[in-house]
């Protein structure tokens, strides 16, 4: 199997370019976060943000004007700065790539938290080269905490005060002592299936955290504030950046072979190399390795 560098080189990229993709994603994510904060303040100063939202796959799957505006800003910036790159965005952006690089954009991951004013929502920008996740950035919009990574170059967290540190996942080995992040879908059928799995898992782990952003959940695995993460039915834009950040922190991240357009509830999970074998057995015993419709 060709290495990532070989793949990057095949499309005329160098190892250095992978870091440039990371840095571009980090800068653009910070700009988008600033836009989101400003727009949220403007809206909530005169009324309820729910009046500026619609729904997508179900009555509890929202999209706000700010999601759309943020994606338009990110797409416009990429089209101007990197016109040959492709773009796939949660809110509809779909631009083919001529350079071999494609950007996977979630303008607000954790939209329900954004609507309710819960401070756990993020901008997620991931870069794919030849179908491989190679770089990405995730910023917690409220806290200003920026996570970024480039394949082969580690993962870093930079705080609002400018301090930064390398990310290393925790190395817990026992699932019974592990704090597990997860999330739930937007349809009754999938939530019922997810509840059954949770009922099996909960007695066998330390505890569960459902925070509401897959992108930030993978960053929590990378920084060691949770030991593992699993979820069915997340979309590639939720996790494209978090996959690189978690992997570069030393975690294993398992994703579907391909995210098809149909909404199949495939499993994404992440854990440290030390925990992964036992956690995978636990997921399998709870029936979590199967797709949930
Ligand atoms: C969210 C995911 C989260 C999942 C939510 C939702 P969105 O993405 O990041 O993990 O549990 O149901 O799908 O919709 O806020 O971009």
Boltz pocket constraint, residues with backbone or C-beta under 6 A from the ligand:
constraints:
  - pocket:
      binder: B
      contacts: [[A, 62], [A, 90], [A, 106], [A, 108], [A, 109], [A, 110], [A, 111], [A, 112], [A, 182], [A, 183], [A, 184], [A, 185], [A, 186], [A, 212], [A, 213], [A, 214], [A, 215], [A, 231], [A, 234], [A, 238]]
      max_distance: 6.0
